[in-house]
Amino acid sequence: MSGQINLIQALRGISIVLVILYHCSLFFHGGFIGVDVFFVISGVLITRSVLRSLGDGKSGYGLVLDFYGRRVVRLFPALSLTTLVTALLSVLVFSPYGEVDQILKSALAGAFFFANGRFFLLNDYTSLTSDPFRHLWSLGVEEQFYLVFPIVIVLAAGIVSKTKLRKTLFIGGLLVVLGSFVLSLLLSYGIRVLPLPERFAFYSPVTRAWQIGVGVLIGLASEELEAYRVKPRTVALGVLIGFGLILTSGIYFDQHINYPGVFGLLPVIGAGLVIVGALKSQQIGSIRLSLLSHLGDLSYSLYLIHWPLLVLLQRSFVDSVFVSLISIPMSYVLARVQYSLVEKPIILRYSRSGM
């Protein structure tokens, strides 16, 4: 299990590095694909967590409440602190004639996991460079997906026998993934199935569901994947190919491609290969990626903090490469403090309480 966690945390670490460097306009013009990798990781881990809860005898109303409680504990403390501090600093830094009002509306939308909906109605992603809450669109996508997810699991568990539950969920999940991908593909290329198709493809949980769904499918099949014997070299090669696909996407993609669409397949497949390798880590031995795993531990706080810090610094000083460079170590220090004093203690307290 430790090998699995190590490799998945390393994947998180690579993803947050890609996102930060992309936002800082350094090296990786396609670093936005780090968010897609996070979607896949989230789908795997949350699916396995829900299945464990079912295995422990939790069901129905209790399982759904437990799920939502864990999400609140995991996300809200760090999000609330970052949102509050960013909003207060924005009042000091931005113009009171319109800018602050718009930023505070974004803060409110982000706090209730609706930033993606606000920005869909407001503007496209690349035009929101002065909004310190722009990055919260991805949390909106995830939490809107997970608002429905545990209810579907519970309903399925009440209808289907335990022996057929995973298979039934897998087939249903596969249909959702295929449908979501086709819609994402059509809208990414501007086909007017819906209004503002490119924007809908980017911001909507419906067109992003296939990315989270790939993780859900891996989570549902995780027991079979762990049991299936494959040569260690084959597993290691799959992991290397997975990392290669992710890094290649980060290097060669840019904001002008139709995304997510067909291009979204590369980072999603790459993430899937690495995670499958993590599930089979006992066959390839422990892979030590200490620095990346450490960044993976901090990835949530890093994600929350790095963008508003960069925007505030750029507004306060000259928008330059120096500002981007100095924002990176500052983001790391602040994220480590927030993780140590807010995230980790609250999560541990919740776990020990047995809730």
C-alpha positions in Angstrom: 0.0 0.0 0.0 2.8 2.5 0.8 4.2 2.0 -2.7 0.8 2.9 -4.2 0.5 6.0 -2.1 4.1 7.1 -2.9 3.6 6.8 -6.6 0.2 8.5 -6.6 1.5 11.3 -4.5 4.4 11.7 -6.9 1.8 12.0 -9.7 0.1 14.7 -7.7 3.4 16.4 -7.3 4.1 16.4 -11.0 0.6 17.7 -11.7 0.9 20.7 -9.3 4.3 21.6 -10.7 2.9 21.6 -14.2 0.0 23.8 -13.1 2.2 26.3 -11.2 4.7 26.6 -14.0 2.0 27.1 -16.6 0.4 29.9 -14.5 3.8 31.5 -14.1 4.4 31.2 -17.9 7.5 29.2 -17.3 8.5 26.2 -19.5 5.2 24.3 -19.7 2.7 26.0 -22.0 0.3 23.0 -21.6 0.7 22.7 -17.8 -3.0 23.2 -17.4 -3.3 19.4 -18.1 -2.2 18.9 -14.5 -5.9 19.6 -13.5 -7.0 16.7 -15.8 -4.5 14.4 -13.9 -6.0 15.6 -10.6 -9.5 14.6 -11.9 -8.3 11.1 -12.6 -6.5 10.7 -9.3 -9.6 12.0 -7.4 -11.9 9.5 -9.2 -9.7 6.6 -8.3 -9.2 7.5 -4.6 -12.7 8.5 -3.9 -14.2 5.4 -5.6 -12.0 3.1 -3.5 -12.9 5.1 -0.4 -16.7 4.7 -1.0 -16.3 1.0 -1.8 -14.3 0.5 1.5 -17.2 2.2 3.3 -19.6 -0.2 1.7 -17.4 -3.1 2.7 -17.3 -1.8 6.3 -21.1 -2.0 6.5 -22.0 1.6 5.9 -25.0 2.1 3.5 -27.7 4.4 2.5 -28.2 7.7 4.3 -25.2 7.1 6.6 -22.8 6.4 3.8 -23.8 9.6 2.0 -23.5 11.7 5.1 -20.1 10.2 5.9 -19.0 10.9 2.3 -20.1 14.6 2.4 -18.6 15.0 5.9 -15.2 13.8 4.7 -15.3 16.1 1.7 -16.2 19.1 3.9 -13.3 18.3 6.3 -10.9 17.7 3.5 -11.7 20.9 1.5 -13.4 23.6 3.5 -10.8 24.6 6.2 -7.9 25.3 3.7 -10.3 26.8 1.1 -12.0 29.1 3.7 -8.7 30.4 5.0 -7.2 31.0 1.5 -10.5 32.6 0.3 -10.7 34.9 3.3 -7.1 36.1 3.2 -7.2 36.6 -0.6 -10.4 38.6 -0.5 -9.0 40.9 2.2 -5.8 41.5 0.3 -7.8 42.0 -2.9 -9.7 44.8 -1.3 -6.4 46.6 -0.6 -4.7 45.8 -3.9 -7.5 46.1 -6.6 -9.5 49.1 -7.7 -12.7 49.7 -5.6 -14.4 50.8 -8.8 -15.7 47.5 -10.1 -12.8 45.2 -9.7 -13.2 44.4 -6.1 -16.9 43.8 -6.5 -16.3 41.2 -9.3 -13.5 39.5 -7.3 -15.7 39.2 -4.2 -18.4 37.6 -6.3 -15.8 35.1 -7.6 -14.8 34.5 -4.0 -18.4 33.7 -3.0 -18.9 31.5 -6.0 -15.6 29.6 -5.3 -16.5 29.1 -1.6 -19.7 27.4 -2.7 -18.0 25.4 -5.5 -19.7 27.3 -8.3 -16.8 29.2 -9.7 -17.0 27.2 -12.9 -20.6 28.2 -13.4 -19.8 31.9 -12.8 -16.9 31.9 -15.2 -18.9 30.1 -17.8 -21.4 32.9 -17.7 -18.7 35.6 -17.4 -15.8 34.8 -19.7 -13.4 32.2 -21.0 -10.5 30.9 -18.8 -7.6 32.8 -20.6 -9.4 36.1 -20.2 -9.6 36.0 -16.4 -5.9 36.6 -15.7 -6.7 39.3 -13.1 -9.2 37.2 -11.1 -7.4 35.6 -8.1 -10.1 33.0 -7.8 -10.0 31.8 -11.4 -8.4 28.5 -10.5 -11.4 27.5 -8.3 -13.4 26.4 -11.4 -11.8 22.9 -11.1 -13.0 22.5 -7.5 -16.5 23.4 -8.8 -16.3 20.7 -11.4 -15.2 18.0 -8.9 -17.6 18.8 -6.2 -20.6 19.0 -8.5 -19.7 15.6 -9.8 -19.3 14.3 -6.2 -22.6 15.8 -5.2 -24.3 13.1 -7.3 -21.7 10.3 -7.1 -22.4 8.8 -3.6 -26.1 8.9 -4.2 -25.7 6.8 -7.4 -23.5 4.3 -5.5 -26.1 4.0 -2.7 -29.0 3.6 -5.1 -27.1 0.9 -7.1 -26.2 -0.9 -3.9 -29.8 -1.0 -2.9 -30.9 -2.5 -6.2 -28.0 -4.8 -7.2 -26.5 -7.7 -5.2 -23.1 -7.2 -3.7 -21.5 -9.7 -6.0 -22.7 -7.8 -9.1 -22.4 -4.3 -7.8 -18.9 -3.5 -9.1 -19.6 -4.9 -12.5 -22.9 -3.0 -12.8 -21.3 0.2 -11.7 -18.4 -0.4 -14.1 -20.8 -0.8 -17.1 -22.8 2.2 -16.1 -19.6 4.2 -15.5 -18.3 3.2 -18.9 -21.4 4.5 -20.6 -21.2 7.8 -18.8 -17.5 8.1 -19.7 -18.2 7.5 -23.4 -21.2 9.9 -23.5 -19.3 12.6 -21.7 -16.3 12.2 -23.9 -18.3 12.4 -27.1 -20.1 15.6 -25.9 -16.8 17.1 -24.8 -15.3 16.3 -28.2 -18.2 17.9 -30.1 -18.3 21.1 -28.0 -14.5 21.5 -27.9 -14.6 21.9 -31.7 -17.3 24.5 -31.5 -20.2 22.3 -32.7 -23.3 24.1 -31.3 -25.0 21.3 -29.6 -25.3 23.8 -26.7 -24.7 27.6 -26.4 -21.1 28.7 -25.9 -19.8 25.2 -26.8 -16.1 25.7 -26.2 -16.7 27.3 -22.8 -19.2 24.6 -21.8 -16.7 21.9 -22.8 -14.1 23.5 -20.5 -16.1 24.4 -17.5 -19.0 21.9 -17.3 -18.9 18.8 -15.0 -20.9 17.0 -17.7 -18.1 17.4 -20.2 -15.4 16.8 -17.6 -17.1 13.7 -16.1 -15.3 11.4 -18.5 -11.9 12.4 -17.0 -13.1 11.8 -13.4 -14.9 8.8 -14.7 -11.8 7.1 -16.0 -10.5 7.3 -12.4 -13.8 5.9 -11.2 -13.5 2.9 -13.6 -9.9 2.2 -12.4 -11.1 2.4 -8.8 -14.0 0.0 -9.5 -11.6 -2.5 -11.2 -8.7 -2.0 -8.7 -9.1 -5.4 -7.0 -8.9 -7.2 -10.4 -6.0 -5.0 -11.5 -4.0 -5.7 -8.3 -4.6 -9.4 -8.6 -3.7 -9.7 -12.4 -0.1 -10.8 -12.8 2.0 -8.8 -15.2 5.8 -8.8 -15.7 7.5 -6.1 -13.5 9.2 -4.7 -16.6 5.8 -4.3 -18.3 4.4 -2.5 -15.2 7.5 -0.2 -15.0 7.2 0.5 -18.8 3.6 1.5 -18.4 4.4 3.9 -15.6 7.2 5.5 -17.7 4.9 5.8 -20.7 2.3 7.4 -18.4 4.6 10.0 -17.1 5.9 10.6 -20.6 2.4 11.3 -22.0 1.7 13.7 -19.2 5.0 15.6 -19.6 4.7 15.6 -23.4 1.2 17.1 -23.1 2.6 19.8 -20.7 5.4 20.7 -23.1 3.6 20.7 -26.5 0.0 21.7 -25.7 -0.9 25.4 -25.4 -4.0 27.5 -24.8 -4.9 27.6 -28.5 -5.7 24.0 -28.9 -9.3 22.8 -28.7 -9.5 21.5 -25.2 -10.3 19.1 -23.6 -11.6 17.2 -26.6 -9.4 14.6 -28.1 -6.2 16.2 -26.7 -7.5 15.5 -23.2 -7.0 11.8 -23.9 -3.2 12.0 -23.6 -2.9 13.3 -19.9 -5.9 11.1 -18.9 -4.4 8.0 -20.4 -1.0 8.9 -18.9 -2.5 9.3 -15.4 -4.4 6.0 -15.8 -1.2 4.2 -16.7 0.7 5.6 -13.7 -2.1 4.8 -11.3 -2.5 1.2 -12.6 1.3 1.0 -12.0 0.8 2.2 -8.5 -1.9 -0.5 -7.9 0.7 -3.1 -9.0 3.6 -1.5 -7.1 4.2 -4.6 -5.2 5.4 -6.2 -8.4 7.9 -3.5 -9.3 9.0 -2.7 -5.8 9.0 0.6 -4.0 9.6 3.6 -6.2 11.2 6.5 -4.2 10.2 9.9 -5.5 10.5 11.8 -2.2 10.4 15.4 -3.5 7.5 14.8 -5.8 5.6 12.8 -3.1 6.2 15.7 -0.7 4.8 18.2 -3.2 1.9 15.8 -3.7 1.1 16.0 0.0 1.1 19.8 -0.3 -0.7 19.8 -3.7 -4.1 21.0 -2.4 -2.7 24.0 -0.5 -0.3 24.7 -3.3 -3.1 24.8 -5.8 -5.2 27.1 -3.6 -2.5 29.5 -2.8 -0.2 29.8 -5.8 -2.6 31.6 -8.2 -4.0 34.3 -5.9 -0.5 35.0 -4.7 0.8 35.3 -8.2 -2.1 37.6 -9.2 -1.7 39.8 -6.2 2.1 40.1 -6.7 1.7 41.0 -10.4 -0.8 43.7 -9.5 1.3 45.1 -6.7 4.6 45.1 -8.6 5.8 45.0 -12.2 4.4 42.0 -14.1 7.7 40.3 -14.8 9.6 37.0 -14.8 11.0 37.9 -11.4 7.6 38.2 -9.9 6.7 34.7 -11.3 9.9 33.2 -10.0 9.6 34.7 -6.5 6.0 33.6 -6.3 7.0 29.9 -6.5 9.0 29.6 -3.2 6.6 31.9 -1.5 3.7 29.6 -2.5 5.6 26.6 -1.2 6.3 28.2 2.2 2.7 29.4 2.6 1.3 26.0 1.5 3.5 24.1 3.9 2.4 26.3 6.8 -1.3 25.9 5.8 -0.9 22.1 5.4 0.9 21.7 8.7 -1.4 24.0 10.8 -4.8 23.6 9.1 -5.1 20.7 6.6 -3.3 17.9 8.4 -4.4 18.5 12.0 -8.1 18.8 11.1 -8.0 15.7 8.9 -6.2 13.7 11.6 -8.7 14.9 14.3 -11.6 13.8 12.1 -10.1 10.4 11.4 -9.4 9.7 15.0 -13.0 10.7 16.0 -14.2 7.8 13.9 -16.7 10.0 12.1 
